[in-house]
Amino acid sequence: MPEVTLGTTTVHYDRTGDGPALLLLHGTAASREQWAPLTARARGFTVLAPDFPGSGLTADDGGPIEIEDLAAQVEAVLDHADVAKAQVVGHSLGAVVAAHLAGTRPDRVRKAVLHAAWPVTDTRQDAEFRLWLDLLETGTFARMLPLMAFGPRYWEQATAESNEQLVKTLETMIEPGTDRQIEADRGVDLRPVLGRITAPVLVLGSAHDRLVTADQQRALVAAIRHARAAEIDAGHGAPAELPDEFARIVLAFVTAGT
């Protein structure tokens, strides 16, 4: 597995396939493994999927995680992989990092898909993130995740037993640096960089996202010069809830015009 060191952080990333570069950036409490369903469908791409600090195999000094540092680490992955410019797809925290990279290093981003991103953390979101930190401390964070992440299409087919099994699975998947990633979520403010994004951007919202509002999605579209909006009939965790539909939307956008 490739790795690159930047400062005190050694970033591990997956590299699969062959073709134009597709960089995948995961969300809070997840790892590069979040992208296995999309990677399997991304034929014709060289897929790069790093772990953020606190997730997977990436190792750092355990200090605070800053969005600027994550963007620099992602750029170091591109350098290490000898990629000048990539299609970039991010989910939640990863979408925030993708937007920051596109705004501060526009020469490195061909197109970007920002799923469940937001321009600045507001008081309501901060209250949610504080709740997440409390749930982590009490060991009940995994029980909250299906309620937060999934929409009606999940709940229509779920049973009490299947949801309980999912909770148990999620308990084994929550990354050790989740608390530090949540603190990074609390400090998000993309407003200074959004107007500097020059790449075409798909702002992909989820119809049943309880964390990121429709108003926040509209604010992103308004602030980014070449942005358009799309919506998926899912909750915040659309890449896991509807992996086939999510992949179809993402791949249609990044391959259009190529």
N, C-alpha and C positions, 0 to 999 in steps of 0.2 A: 504494500500500500504506500503510495507516495506521501511524502511529508516535506514541509518547508518551515523553517524557523524565522520568525520575525520578532526581534527583541527577546522577551522572556516566554514567548508562546511558540510551541511547535504544532503546526496545523497539519492534521492528517486528512486526506481526501481520497475519495474513490475516483478512478479514471476508467471509463469503459467506452467501448465503441470507437467509431472512426468517422470523421467528417467535421463539419463546422462545430465550434465549441458551444455547448449548452451548459451554463453554470446554474446549479440548483442550490438554493439557500433555505435551510430549514427554519422551523418556528421554535418558540420557547418550549422547553422541556423535551424536545425531540432531538434527533440526530440526523446524520446523512441517510440513515436507513429509512427515514420518512419517504424518501424519493424512490424506493424500489419499484412501485407500480408505474410511475412515470418513466423511469429509466428503461424499464422493459419495453415500453412502447416507443421510445425515442430512437428509432432506427435511423441511421444516417447521420447521427451526431456523435461527437466526442463529448460524453457527459462527465462533468466535473462536479462532485458533490462533497464539500468540506464539512467537517464537524466544527461548530463554534466552540470556544472555550466553555468548559463545563459539560460538554457533550462528547460522547463517543471516545475516540482515542486522542483527541487534541488535549495537549497538556500546557498549563500556564502556571503563573505564580499564585493563583487563587484570589487575586485582587478584583476590584470592580471592573465590570465589563462596560465599555463605552462603544456607542454606535460607530464613531470615527475609527476606533481600533479594529472593529470587526470589518469595516470596509477596507481598511489597509491590509488586513490579513487575507481577505478575499482577492485583492489585487495581487498579493504575493503568490497566491495559488495560481493565478493566471500567468504570472511571470515564470513560476517554476514549471508550469505545463507548456511553456513556450507558446502561449496564446496571446495574440495582440488585442483581439476584440471578440467578445462573446455575446450570445443571447443569454439573458439573465432572467431567471424565474425565482421569485421569492414568495414565501408564505409567512404572513404575520411578522414576527421579528425579522425573518429573512427578507421579507418584502421591504421593510424599512431600510435594511442594509443595502438592498438592491437599489432603492431610490437614492440613498446617500452616495453610493458608488456612481450612479448615472449622473448625479448632479455635480460631483466633485471631480470625476474623471470621465467626462463624456466620451473621450477618445477610446475607452475600453468597452463600451456597451453599444451593441448593434440595435437591439430591441430589449424591452423589459416587460415582464408580466409581474404586476404587483397584486398579489392576492391577499386581501384582508390587511392591507396597510392603512396607516392613518397619519395625518400630517403633524399632529402634536397631541401629546397625552393630556386630556382634559381632566377635570375634577372627578367626573363619573368613572372614567377609566382608571384613574389612580385609586379610587375606592375599590374597584374590582381587583386590581393588582395587589392591593394591601390584603384583601380577602384571600387571594391565592397564597400569599406568604403565610397567613395564619393557618390555612388548610394544610400547607406543607408541614408546618410545625406539629400539627395534631395528627398527621398521617392520613388525612381524608381528601387530599388533593385529587387523587385518582377517581374518587366517587363523584366529584364535581365535574370532571372532564366531559363525560357524555352529555350532561345537561348543558354545559357551555358550548360544546363543539358541534353538536349534531342537530339537524333540523327535523321537521315532521316526517320526512321519508325514512329516516332511521327509526323513529319511534313507532311508526305504523307497522313495521315488521318485527320490532324487538319484543321479546318477552322478558318478564322479570328475571328468569333464569339466564337468558342470553346476555342481558345487560350486566348481570352480576358477574358472569364469566369475563365479560369485557373489562369490567372494573379490576378484576384480579389480574388480568393480563397487563393492563395499564400500570398497575402497581409495580410491575417488574420492569417497565420501560421508562419510567420517569428518570431523567438524567440527574446526576449528582449536583450539577451546577445550576439547577433550575432556579434557585433563589437568586443567584447573581444575574441570570438572564431576565428574570422578572424585574429586578431593579433597573436593568437597562431599558426595559419597556417603559418603566415609570418616567424615564428621562427623555423620551423621544420628542424631538422638535426638528422636523424636516423643513420648516418654512424658509430658512435661509438658502436652501439648496434647490428647492423644487423648480424655481424659475430658470435654473441653469441647466436643466435636463434638455438635451437636444435629440435624443433617440426617440423613435416611436414607442409609446407606452400603452399597454392594456391595463387599465385599472379594473381588476376583476373582483367584484363584490359577491358576497353570499346573501341570498334573500332573507335568511333567518339568522344572521350574525348578531348575537347579543352583545358582542364586545366592540365591534366597529360599526358605527351607524351609517345610514345612507347619506346623511349630511356630510360626514367625514369623507366618504367616497367621492361625493360631488366636489368637495373642496380640493381633493387631490386632482381631479380631472381639470378643474378650473385653473389650478396653479401650474400645471405641466403643459408646455407648449403643444406637443404633438401627442396628446393623450386622448384615448377614447374609452368608454365604459362598457362593461359587459357584466352579466349577473348569472350566477349558478344557483339552482334551487336546493341549497344546502345550508348548513350552519357554518360556523367559523372554521371548522375542521374539514372543509370540502375535499382536500386531497385524500383523506382517509375515508370520508363518508361516501363520496361518489368518484372513485379513482378513474373510472373509464371516461366519464363525462368531463372531469377536470382535465385529463390528459388530452382529450379531443379539443377542448377550447384552447389550451395552451399551445399545442403543437400546430393547430391551424393558424394561430397568430404568428408564431416564430418562423413558420415556413412560408407564409404568404409573401409573394414577390421574389422568392429565391429560385 
